[in-house]
């Protein structure tokens, strides 16, 4: 009888000790996405550079509509942590909480991006060749391998590229190549093996990708 009481007491004690852990796990669960809050952040914090809905603003800034929420969240956390240097975005991200970043990322991801167009017909074939087949002699892989043939990308890992501003893609490729953008080792390696002409051609091709 005493043994049974002791066992029961041990079970109760174990449950009491475990309760705080279970409570901590519950409190650590991701907060529910608030698209209204995401829209507010877009309008008040992001609109000056990305427009209120993340559409086709300045060619030097990315189109955010239709971008994967996980990828946007990852970039915002890396801006905030200084892993992706940017005189503008480091300061902007510093003002956002984790839930703010998730909410605004989900807001942009829920939008449908407007189609773009390539501007230089002289380089379309070169851009297409690089995007779909890479540059074998330089060990440059096909962009489609990670970003998909239609530029849809893969959530969290690889961004959607279809229709993205050519100017923005070119700037980022050059930043990867120079080391100014250090938050992707694979992209730094790819860009380091590409010429200015090749970067410009594939960037323009991506702008018209659908």
C-alpha positions in Angstrom: 0.0 0.0 0.0 2.8 2.4 0.9 4.5 1.5 -2.4 1.4 2.4 -4.3 1.1 5.8 -2.5 4.7 6.5 -3.2 4.3 5.7 -6.9 1.2 7.9 -7.1 3.0 10.8 -5.4 5.9 10.5 -7.8 3.6 10.7 -10.8 1.8 13.7 -9.4 5.2 15.4 -8.6 6.5 14.6 -12.1 3.3 16.1 -13.7 3.6 19.3 -11.6 7.3 19.7 -12.6 6.5 19.1 -16.2 3.6 21.6 -16.2 5.8 24.7 -16.6 7.6 23.1 -19.6 4.3 22.3 -21.3 3.1 25.9 -20.6 6.3 27.2 -22.1 5.9 25.1 -25.2 2.3 26.4 -25.6 3.4 30.0 -25.2 6.1 29.5 -27.8 3.6 28.5 -30.5 3.6 30.9 -33.4 1.1 33.7 -33.1 -1.9 33.6 -35.6 -1.2 35.6 -38.7 -2.9 39.0 -38.7 -3.3 40.3 -42.3 -4.9 43.5 -41.2 -1.8 44.3 -39.1 0.4 43.2 -42.1 -1.5 45.7 -44.3 -1.0 48.5 -41.7 2.8 47.8 -41.6 3.0 47.8 -45.4 1.2 51.2 -45.6 3.0 52.9 -42.8 6.5 51.4 -42.8 7.2 49.9 -46.2 5.1 52.0 -48.7 7.7 54.7 -49.4 10.0 52.2 -51.1 7.8 49.2 -52.0 4.3 50.9 -52.5 1.5 50.1 -50.1 0.8 46.7 -51.6 4.4 45.7 -52.6 3.7 46.1 -56.3 5.8 47.6 -59.1 7.5 50.5 -57.4 11.1 51.8 -58.1 13.1 49.3 -60.2 15.9 49.5 -57.7 13.6 48.0 -55.0 12.1 44.5 -55.1 8.5 43.7 -56.0 7.2 42.0 -52.9 3.8 40.9 -54.2 3.5 37.1 -54.5 6.9 36.5 -52.8 7.0 33.5 -50.4 6.1 34.5 -46.8 8.9 32.3 -45.3 11.5 33.9 -47.6 10.4 37.4 -46.8 10.4 36.6 -43.1 13.9 35.2 -43.3 15.2 38.3 -45.1 13.6 40.6 -42.6 15.1 38.7 -39.6 18.5 38.8 -41.4 18.2 42.6 -42.0 17.3 43.0 -38.3 20.3 40.9 -37.2 22.7 42.6 -39.6 23.4 39.4 -41.6 22.2 41.2 -44.7 23.6 44.8 -44.6 21.4 47.6 -45.9 21.6 51.2 -44.8 17.8 51.5 -45.2 16.5 48.0 -44.4 18.6 47.4 -41.3 16.9 50.4 -39.6 13.4 49.5 -40.9 13.6 45.9 -39.7 14.9 47.0 -36.3 11.5 48.5 -35.5 9.6 45.3 -36.3 8.7 42.6 -33.9 8.7 38.9 -34.9 4.9 39.0 -35.3 5.2 42.2 -37.3 7.6 40.5 -39.7 5.4 37.4 -40.1 2.3 39.5 -40.6 3.7 41.8 -43.3 5.4 38.8 -45.0 2.1 37.0 -45.2 0.3 40.1 -46.4 2.7 40.4 -49.4 2.6 36.7 -50.1 -1.2 36.8 -50.4 -1.0 39.3 -53.3 -0.8 38.4 -56.9 2.3 39.9 -58.6 1.7 41.7 -61.9 3.6 40.4 -64.9 6.8 42.1 -66.1 8.7 42.2 -69.4 12.2 41.9 -70.7 13.5 45.1 -72.2 16.5 44.1 -74.2 15.7 41.8 -77.2 19.4 41.5 -78.0 20.2 39.5 -74.8 17.0 37.5 -74.3 18.5 34.3 -75.8 21.6 34.6 -73.6 19.5 35.2 -70.6 17.3 32.3 -71.4 20.3 30.0 -71.9 21.7 30.9 -68.6 18.5 30.7 -66.7 17.5 27.3 -68.2 20.9 25.7 -68.8 23.5 27.6 -66.8 27.0 28.2 -68.1 28.8 24.8 -68.3 32.3 26.1 -69.0 32.1 28.3 -65.9 30.4 25.8 -63.6 27.4 28.1 -63.3 24.2 26.0 -62.6 20.9 26.7 -64.3 18.8 29.2 -62.3 15.8 27.1 -63.0 17.3 24.3 -60.8 16.6 26.3 -57.6 14.1 29.0 -58.7 12.0 26.6 -60.9 11.5 26.8 -64.7 8.8 29.4 -64.4 10.5 31.4 -61.6 8.2 30.4 -58.8 11.0 29.5 -56.5 10.9 27.4 -53.4 9.4 28.8 -50.1 12.0 29.9 -47.5 15.0 28.7 -49.5 14.7 30.3 -52.9 12.7 33.4 -53.8 10.2 33.8 -56.5 11.9 35.6 -59.4 9.3 35.7 -62.2 8.6 39.3 -63.2 11.1 40.8 -60.7 12.6 44.1 -61.6 15.7 43.6 -63.8 17.5 46.4 -62.1 16.9 44.9 -58.7 18.1 41.4 -59.7 21.2 42.9 -61.3 22.0 44.9 -58.2 21.6 41.8 -56.0 23.7 39.7 -58.3 26.5 42.2 -58.2 26.2 42.5 -54.5 26.5 38.7 -54.2 29.6 38.8 -56.4 31.3 41.6 -54.5 30.4 40.3 -51.1 28.2 43.3 -50.2 25.4 40.8 -49.7 26.8 37.9 -47.6 23.7 36.0 -46.6 23.8 33.4 -49.4 26.9 31.3 -49.9 25.5 29.5 -53.0 24.5 32.7 -54.7 27.9 34.4 -53.9 29.6 31.4 -55.6 27.3 31.5 -58.7 27.6 35.3 -59.2 31.4 35.2 -58.7 31.7 33.2 -61.9 29.5 35.4 -64.1 30.5 38.4 -66.2 28.6 41.8 -66.2 27.1 40.9 -69.5 25.8 37.5 -68.3 24.4 39.0 -65.1 22.6 41.8 -67.0 21.2 39.3 -69.6 19.8 36.9 -67.1 18.4 39.7 -64.9 16.5 41.1 -67.9 15.2 37.7 -68.9 13.9 37.1 -65.4 11.9 40.3 -65.6 9.8 38.8 -68.4 9.6 35.3 -66.9 6.1 34.0 -66.3 
